Structure formats: C-alpha cells, structure tokens
Amino acid sequence: NAGVMQNPRHLVRRRGQEARLRCSPMKGHSHVYWYRQLPEEGLKFMVYLQKENIIDESGMPKERFSAEFPKEGPSILRIQQVVRGDSAAYFCASSPLWTGAVGKGYTFGSGTRLTVV
Amino acid sequence: AQTVTQSQPEMSVQEAETVTLSCTYDTSESDYYLFWYKQPPSRQMILVIRQEAYKQQNATENRFSVNFQKAAKSFSLKISDSQLGDAAMYFCAPRIFQGAQKLVFGQGTRLTINP
C-alpha cells in the first residue's frame, strides 16, 4: 500500500498561470480532504470530496479554486490565475468510508509546495 | 463551528526531560476524537496519539501521553524523556462524527529539543 501520493512535490508558477495539484488516496479510501498550510501556520481545511461528489467546500476560496475527485483517477486541486498569496503547502489526506474510521484520523500525503513568482 | 487554540507558539526542552504542550478546543458535539499530529522539517504529517472523547482514561503511546479534560475542553500532550527526533511542529486537532468529519487544526507549537 503506497500511502497517499501527492505530486508534484514542488511546483513553481508565475503569476497568472494555472496550478494543478494531484492526490491519489490510499487504496480503499474513498474520502479525500485538501488542506492549505501557509508558512508558520496550521493546516486550514479547504474541501472534502468523495468519488464524483464535493461534500464540503466551506474552506475553499470562492474564486479561482476548484477541486474534483473523478470516478477514475486522482483528486485534482486546481488554482487558476495564481497570485503570490497562493504560495503555500497543500496537503491531501484520505480516509476510509466507514463511520469507525473517524477514530483513525487521516493518512496524509507529503504535500505539494506551491511557489508563485 | 469548531475552534482550536494552542497557546504556546514555541516550546523548548532539554533532552531527556519532560514537556507538556497545551491545547483547548470548542465544540458543541459530545462524540468526537482528538488527535495530536507531529510535523517534522520533512513536512510529513505524522499521527502521534489519539483520544476518544467518551473515554475517561487518558491515552498513552510509549513516551507520549495526553491529559484529557472533557469538561474543560482541554487536551494536552506530554512528551517524556524527550529525544532530538521529537523536534517538530505539533498540532492538536479534534474530529467530530457529524457532517464532513473533518479535522480542525490549531496553529501549532514548535518544539525544540536542546542537547
């Protein structure tokens, strides 16, 4: 079991470009969470997805940010027209479907560090 | 909405000594779990210990233990016999059963171990 895989590990984009961050959850996990971590801060919840559904996007900025978790393939966090303030580490975490998994916490990926220049 | 407060931005301890990191939280739920995560310089988020809110007994994992005070909504982490490898950011996070069941993280405490 390869764990939660995020790529790329590092991503540099110029202002105005698009950033695509990928997350493959652990095998058997159908819940994906995305978090953003600004320098010297904690992780802030962005969005929670199940296969083909966005369940909670209360932490997602209203503009330029979108997320998907298709039936096949990884979850994608997409940031359009990036600005310097988007520079951060973006973490993906996955969790199994069953209620008892709440007590297990998440399995986190290693994160993608986005730098906007 | 849940809020989590870690009032100690930085802590330091001598190697082999004991240190306690504090965390308070606010939730209206009665059923939830509480977690401490460690983030070393590698940036990887590592689960340290978890506590079930309905259990009165404090969780223990080797050198790590918690002091859980449900009425006070307090969840502190004690690290005994501190080791150099314990140096990291530590985050407290509750997780409730309802809704998105998302983890809500505190701002973190940076722990330095002095040799």
Interface residues (C-beta under 8 A of the other chain):
Chain A: Y33 Y35 E41 G42 L43 K44 F45 Y48 I55 D56 A89 F91 A93 S95 T99 V102 G103 K104 G105 Y106 F108 S110 G111 R113
Chain B: Y33 F35 Y37 S42 R43 Q44 M45 L47 R50 E52 F91 R95 I96 F97 G99 A100 Q101 K102 L103 V104 F105 G106 Q107 G108
